[in-house]
Amino acid sequence: QVQLVESGGGLVQAGGSLRLSCVASGTIFGFNTMGWYRQAPGKQRELVATVTTDGRTNYADSVQGRTAISRDNAKKTVHLQMNSLYSEDTAVYYCYLRVPLSTYWGQGTQVTVSS
């Protein structure tokens, strides 16, 4: 059974930076995609960024240029560095892992950006 545990959320002022981390436990075989989604109050969950086992990244337009996703395959971790945060970035951020036939989610970590 795979579990994802996020850390690094919190309160930050507009214009500030935050680094989110997620570690996966359990056995993960083969090619996979890890990443982050977020959900703001009253809105649908949306993609933030993903990275594949071989390092291909994908970013939402809203965070492109001020966000960097990285992963360590040996440690089964994924990180999200977010800079120049806006109040619109306030949301619960969920770690995400997709393997063939399964998708896993973390419990989420709250990020609040104060203006």
Kinemage of the C-alpha trace (Angstrom):
@kinemage 1
@onewidth
@group {chain A} dominant
@subgroup {mainchain}
@vectorlist {calphas} color= white
{ca gln a 1} P 0.000 0.000 0.000
{ca val a 2} L 1.417 3.357 -1.049
{ca gln a 3} L 1.005 6.372 1.195
{ca leu a 4} L 1.961 9.984 0.535
{ca val a 5} L 2.788 12.432 3.298
{ca glu a 6} L 3.116 16.135 2.611
{ca ser a 7} L 4.943 18.779 4.612
{ca gly a 8} L 5.918 22.412 4.301
{ca gly a 9} L 2.604 24.201 4.125
{ca gly a 10} L 1.800 27.248 6.214
{ca leu a 11} L 1.182 30.967 6.211
{ca val a 12} L 3.292 33.206 4.015
{ca gln a 13} L 3.061 36.823 2.953
{ca ala a 14} L 2.333 37.770 -0.626
{ca gly a 15} L 5.549 37.850 -2.611
{ca gly a 16} L 7.147 35.249 -0.391
{ca ser a 17} L 8.277 31.705 -1.054
{ca leu a 18} L 7.374 28.262 0.164
{ca arg a 19} L 8.724 24.765 -0.367
{ca leu a 20} L 6.445 21.770 -0.180
{ca ser a 21} L 7.716 18.234 0.180
{ca cys a 22} L 6.108 14.845 -0.186
{ca val a 23} L 7.490 11.432 0.620
{ca ala a 24} L 6.002 8.184 -0.602
{ca ser a 25} L 6.070 4.995 1.418
{ca gly a 26} L 5.549 1.527 0.064
{ca thr a 27} L 6.780 -0.145 -3.077
{ca ile a 28} L 6.547 1.761 -6.332
{ca phe a 29} L 7.364 -0.120 -9.498
{ca gly a 30} L 8.331 1.296 -12.834
{ca phe a 31} L 7.568 4.538 -14.597
{ca asn a 32} L 5.410 6.960 -12.666
{ca thr a 33} L 4.375 10.567 -12.312
{ca met a 34} L 4.535 12.533 -9.085
{ca gly a 35} L 3.328 16.023 -8.534
{ca trp a 36} L 1.041 18.494 -6.895
{ca tyr a 37} L -2.542 19.565 -7.272
{ca arg a 38} L -4.368 22.200 -5.279
{ca gln a 39} L -7.912 23.028 -4.301
{ca ala a 40} L -9.073 26.445 -3.198
{ca pro a 41} L -12.367 26.937 -1.323
{ca gly a 42} L -15.304 26.604 -3.672
{ca lys a 43} L -13.147 25.548 -6.604
{ca gln a 44} L -12.241 22.291 -8.281
{ca arg a 45} L -8.936 20.579 -7.693
{ca glu a 46} L -6.427 21.723 -10.285
{ca leu a 47} L -3.000 20.768 -11.506
{ca val a 48} L -0.020 22.695 -10.183
{ca ala a 49} L 2.928 20.710 -11.512
{ca thr a 50} L 4.023 17.166 -12.222
{ca val a 51} L 7.298 15.399 -12.915
{ca thr a 52} L 7.856 11.956 -14.380
{ca thr a 53} L 10.390 9.331 -13.391
{ca asp a 54} L 12.658 10.481 -16.224
{ca gly a 55} L 12.378 14.141 -15.265
{ca arg a 56} L 9.805 15.527 -17.660
{ca thr a 57} L 7.882 18.365 -16.037
{ca asn a 58} L 4.525 19.967 -16.616
{ca tyr a 59} L 3.306 23.200 -15.033
{ca ala a 60} L 0.005 24.985 -14.860
{ca asp a 61} L 0.070 28.315 -16.681
{ca ser a 62} L -0.783 30.078 -13.433
{ca val a 63} L 2.475 28.996 -11.763
{ca gln a 64} L 4.794 28.762 -14.765
{ca gly a 65} L 7.978 30.749 -14.255
{ca arg a 66} L 7.723 31.060 -10.492
{ca thr a 67} L 7.506 27.412 -9.490
{ca ala a 68} L 9.942 24.525 -9.720
{ca ile a 69} L 9.159 20.873 -9.173
{ca ser a 70} L 11.844 18.303 -8.482
{ca arg a 71} L 12.040 14.696 -7.363
{ca asp a 72} L 14.445 12.185 -5.928
{ca asn a 73} L 13.602 8.730 -7.235
{ca ala a 74} L 15.813 6.918 -4.744
{ca lys a 75} L 14.173 8.675 -1.789
{ca lys a 76} L 10.688 8.603 -3.347
{ca thr a 77} L 10.238 12.298 -2.704
{ca val a 78} L 8.897 15.216 -4.697
{ca his a 79} L 9.350 18.890 -3.880
{ca leu a 80} L 7.607 22.043 -5.002
{ca gln a 81} L 9.381 25.365 -4.693
{ca met a 82} L 6.961 28.240 -5.075
{ca asn a 83} L 8.111 31.848 -5.339
{ca ser a 84} L 6.367 35.185 -5.750
{ca leu a 85} L 3.255 33.830 -4.101
{ca tyr a 86} L -0.081 35.570 -4.619
{ca ser a 87} L -3.218 35.413 -2.520
{ca glu a 88} L -4.696 33.353 -5.381
{ca asp a 89} L -2.225 30.587 -4.499
{ca thr a 90} L -4.060 30.008 -1.233
{ca ala a 91} L -5.335 26.435 -1.294
{ca val a 92} L -4.885 22.955 0.065
{ca tyr a 93} L -2.025 21.357 -1.840
{ca tyr a 94} L -2.175 17.636 -2.503
{ca cys a 95} L 0.699 15.373 -3.379
{ca tyr a 96} L -0.069 13.029 -6.263
{ca leu a 97} L 1.389 9.797 -7.563
{ca arg a 98} L 0.231 8.014 -10.691
{ca val a 99} L 1.453 4.544 -11.551
{ca pro a 100} L 0.005 2.163 -14.120
{ca leu a 101} L -3.579 1.360 -13.038
{ca ser a 102} L -3.493 3.403 -9.811
{ca thr a 103} L -3.474 6.969 -8.535
{ca tyr a 104} L -2.618 7.974 -4.986
{ca trp a 105} L -3.213 11.194 -3.090
{ca gly a 106} L -1.819 12.664 0.078
{ca gln a 107} L -4.048 14.162 2.732
{ca gly a 108} L -3.135 17.698 1.754
{ca thr a 109} L -1.291 20.615 3.297
{ca gln a 110} L -2.735 24.088 3.669
{ca val a 111} L -0.967 27.023 2.053
{ca thr a 112} L -2.275 30.454 2.963
{ca val a 113} L -0.908 33.587 1.336
{ca ser a 114} L -1.721 36.807 3.143
{ca ser a 115} L -1.936 40.043 1.207
